[in-house]
């Protein structure tokens, strides 16, 4: 659906609120492969595997953050993890009820679960950004209950089953600024409830408290486009943040690790990196589809004791960015490690996806 078709169907949105959500739409369109499609595909693939082994049962269990990771979602949190969230934030638009089920700020990353349901608790199809009504219902990855041979669209399925379609969204902004992040959603109770998971990065706090704007919207053909916002405050648990100056070349490739930036919380250990390429050691010709063409950016976090990948933490946001016009200086997210890791050293292994092999490694003492 184009912007013009959306407005014709749902009416003109409020300018101030639409500006914030338009930023999200633009970001998802420009970076759809990395930010949206890849995440949704990975989560769906994991969920299919779990469903086949009998592990996917969110509809009955009402997942919290600690239940999501390692089950439907990628990554892990420490066993028995609970966020400690005790607030009761709720908003309503028309006949829809939005409720924050769980929320946790780990370092500078917010993870939140938002429930969307009808006030009368009747089933409905809740369609979020990136999903169109003319998409096949078989590809509607909020649940795994549709036959792969099903040829009806979401709109046709809703018509045949007597379900109303609502276009809904939930995100979090701070100080009027749209924050980068990622998300997922799934249906519960036979489509009586949608749960939207939002993970938002670069959250700032003051005296251990993060003040945010919780922005939601609902749109349908009957009521048009209706946005709403609420100011919320979430506690930020104590965390430790430190930098390790490395300034060391990686043997075998033209990469120099400048530093690692680390953030340890109860939930996970976040690992960010700054590195640069040594132009004197770069290949004379950089061929397409090589590690060099990707600036040696595929780096895995490895346990030096076992030479196996460390258990992935729960951070699903982030990416690498270059800091110079020549694209030789980089800074960004390596990933996160489960908060249970207590080792004093991390091995970085550089992976070449076309060779399906590691091409270099370096051990860095982090504690």
Buried (B, 14 or more C-beta within 10 A) or exposed (E): EEEEEBBEBBEEBEEEBBEBBEBBBEBBEEBEEEBBEEBBEBBBEBBEEBBEEEEBEBBEEBBBBBBBBBBBBBBBBBEEBBBEBEEEBEBEBBBBBBBBBBBBBBBBBBBBBBBBBBEEEEBBBBBBBBBEBEBBBBEBBBBBEBEEEBEBBBBBBBEEEEBBBBBBBBBBBBEEEBBBBBBBBBBBEEBBBBBBBBBBBBBEBEEEEBBBBBBBBBBBEEBBBBBBBBEBEBBBBEBEEEEBEBEBBBEEBBBBBBBBBBBBBBBBBBBBBBBBBEEEEBEEEEEEEBBBEBBBBBBBBBBBEEEEBBBBBBBBBBEBEBEEEEEBBBBBBBBBBBBBBEBEEBBBBBBBEEEEEBBBBBEBEBE
